[in-house]
Amino acid sequence: MRVAVIGLGHVGLVTSASLVALGHDVRGTDSDDERIALLHDGGMPFFEPGLAELVAEGTTGGRLEFTSDTASGVADAEVVFICVGTPSTGTGDANLVAVEQATRDFARNATGGTVVVEKSTVPAGTAERIRRTLRVVRPDLRDETFVACNPEFLREGRAVQDCLEPDRILVGADSPEAFEAMRRLYEPLLNKGCRLIETDIATAELAKHASNAFLALKISYSNALARLCERAGADVVSVAEVLGSDARIGRAFLDAGLGYGGYCFPKDIQAFERLAAKLGYQFPLLREVARINDEAVEAAADKVREGLWNLEGKRVALLGLAFKPDTDDIRFSPALALAERLLAGGARVVGYDPRAATNAKEALPQLEIAVDVYDAATDADCIVICTEWREFLGLDLHRLRDVMAHPFVVDGRNLLDPATMAEIGFAYHATGRPAAAPLP
Ligand SMILES: NC(=O)c1ccc[n+]([C@@H]2O[C@H](COP(=O)([O-])OP(=O)(O)OC[C@H]3O[C@@H](n4cnc5c(N)ncnc54)[C@H](O)[C@@H]3O)[C@@H](O)[C@H]2O)c1
């Protein structure tokens, strides 16, 4: 099929390259000319495992094209995906300016017979606004343009795999034309047994918010348990194992730590709560999820303060700056939230991340950047493990201990083994676990 993708970010670029891999011809457009120029030069605007290769395959084969000209981008497309950002406004609502802009850009250049698909995460009711906008801009295409909602469930760091082997595909639509086009589009995945869930549009929109909010809720539940375990002398990792061994609960997203971050959960939970309020339903559970998430960062900061007494002049090394491993995305990263608190307390904060250091420095210029873990740890009074990068599992812990001013580790991801850390001589504070190696 001929497909256009508007917005070439973490979702749009992965969607574009994946749809080419499924056999379609894709034209991707973005309002950011620099991004288009970079893609034309063979560069990548962000790091995502396997994506550069997939994009290169598509462009080399001539079936994946990029343009900053939406008119030519959407011309002749049978399906147009809207993948632009939906950030938070000051009040927590989803900012849908880019969605409207993309809709208008498409509508002005539409030729008829197209299915417009919202893939961006949007509040229930947005498709209806898209439809109205299409009617206003192009009344002539009233019965020839169709709307669908196909929320994206990819995870950064595993986005390519998630797009090519999804758990399920969700399509909300209200016309046979839209359903038919989406079935054709995803036929190669459906033939491999991938489950397709078809609903009305509002249900698909709401299900995406509900899904993200529920995952965030699981994380916050475990973080609240961590606070409780710390007070009760219990071990939250074992508690999570017990919970997770119950098939009704499931083990995923029960890891206590510094909490969630990234471009999705924080803004989507707020937007979901705002949507509920607008619809006349109070949903304070969602606010509580966000509060517990903030508390997780504060709890780690407290451990650092507790261990160092005063922060002034102390050197604190943060291992991991990305909001999660295998990405260079630092948007709403708990590591940076922690860095801000420690800097405000007068500490010198140095960070190391295998991929996200440049982005982190740009977002927080006071942050010093180290070239590797040992560089970060040298003369540090405390290390905080903020992101569970795999390479942190293979550290030379003796060397780490020796380069530090004081061997004190706060493990914000429960990555290391408490007994080993105690044996090597670290003061070691995990998250929600009894202190195997308490402070001197
Ligand atoms: N990042 C994720 O893991 C993820 C997962 C699932 C869903 N989502 C949702 O998908 C949407 C996009 O997220 P993202 O992470 O890809 O965002 P992003 O910020 O990485 O990318 C958005 C892109 O849209 C472009 N853009 C903005 N306005 C435009 C316009 N009017 N016309 C053309 N291009 C425009 C920007 O230049 C940018 O390249 C959001 O609604 C997000 O919540 C994100």
The ligand as a MOL file (V3000), in Angstrom:
LIG
                    3D

  0  0  0     0  0            999 V3000
M  V30 BEGIN CTAB
M  V30 COUNTS 44 48 0 0 0
M  V30 BEGIN ATOM
M  V30 1 N 7.8840 7.5410 22.3810 0
M  V30 2 C 7.1880 6.4700 22.6880 0
M  V30 3 O 7.6920 5.5080 23.2670 0
M  V30 4 C 5.7320 6.3930 22.3110 0
M  V30 5 C 5.0710 5.1500 22.3550 0
M  V30 6 C 3.7240 5.0930 22.0100 0
M  V30 7 C 3.0410 6.2410 21.6700 0
M  V30 8 N 3.6990 7.4380 21.6600 0 CHG=1
M  V30 9 C 2.9420 8.6160 21.2640 0
M  V30 10 O 3.2120 8.9090 19.8970 0
M  V30 11 C 3.2440 10.3170 19.6850 0
M  V30 12 C 4.5920 10.7270 19.1440 0
M  V30 13 O 5.5750 10.4320 20.1050 0
M  V30 14 P 7.1290 10.4640 19.7490 0
M  V30 15 O 7.8520 9.9160 20.9230 0
M  V30 16 O 7.3260 9.8570 18.4200 0 CHG=-1
M  V30 17 O 7.3630 12.0450 19.6620 0
M  V30 18 P 8.6620 12.7650 19.1080 0
M  V30 19 O 8.7350 14.0550 19.8370 0
M  V30 20 O 9.8260 11.8310 19.1580 0
M  V30 21 O 8.3270 13.0370 17.5680 0
M  V30 22 C 7.3220 13.8990 17.1160 0
M  V30 23 C 7.7220 14.3580 15.7210 0
M  V30 24 O 6.6260 15.0590 15.1550 0
M  V30 25 C 7.1430 16.1900 14.4250 0
M  V30 26 N 6.0800 17.1690 14.2640 0
M  V30 27 C 5.5130 17.9650 15.1930 0
M  V30 28 N 4.5320 18.6990 14.6490 0
M  V30 29 C 4.4490 18.3420 13.3450 0
M  V30 30 C 3.6110 18.7300 12.2660 0
M  V30 31 N 2.6240 19.6100 12.4390 0
M  V30 32 N 3.8240 18.1770 11.0540 0
M  V30 33 C 4.8040 17.2730 10.8760 0
M  V30 34 N 5.6220 16.8540 11.8680 0
M  V30 35 C 5.4400 17.3890 13.0870 0
M  V30 36 C 8.3050 16.6590 15.2870 0
M  V30 37 O 9.1910 17.4750 14.5440 0
M  V30 38 C 8.9140 15.3230 15.7180 0
M  V30 39 O 9.8750 14.8660 14.8050 0
M  V30 40 C 2.8900 10.9440 21.0230 0
M  V30 41 O 1.5110 11.1480 21.0850 0
M  V30 42 C 3.3000 9.8830 22.0140 0
M  V30 43 O 2.5820 9.9600 23.2160 0
M  V30 44 C 5.0170 7.5400 21.9550 0
M  V30 END ATOM
M  V30 BEGIN BOND
M  V30 1 1 1 2
M  V30 2 2 2 3
M  V30 3 1 2 4
M  V30 4 1 4 5
M  V30 5 2 4 44
M  V30 6 2 5 6
M  V30 7 1 6 7
M  V30 8 2 7 8
M  V30 9 1 8 9
M  V30 10 1 8 44
M  V30 11 1 9 10
M  V30 12 1 9 42
M  V30 13 1 10 11
M  V30 14 1 11 12
M  V30 15 1 11 40
M  V30 16 1 12 13
M  V30 17 1 13 14
M  V30 18 2 14 15
M  V30 19 1 14 16
M  V30 20 1 14 17
M  V30 21 1 17 18
M  V30 22 2 18 19
M  V30 23 1 18 20
M  V30 24 1 18 21
M  V30 25 1 21 22
M  V30 26 1 22 23
M  V30 27 1 23 24
M  V30 28 1 23 38
M  V30 29 1 24 25
M  V30 30 1 25 26
M  V30 31 1 25 36
M  V30 32 1 26 27
M  V30 33 1 26 35
M  V30 34 2 27 28
M  V30 35 1 28 29
M  V30 36 1 29 30
M  V30 37 2 29 35
M  V30 38 1 30 31
M  V30 39 2 30 32
M  V30 40 1 32 33
M  V30 41 2 33 34
M  V30 42 1 34 35
M  V30 43 1 36 37
M  V30 44 1 36 38
M  V30 45 1 38 39
M  V30 46 1 40 41
M  V30 47 1 40 42
M  V30 48 1 42 43
M  V30 END BOND
M  V30 END CTAB
M  END
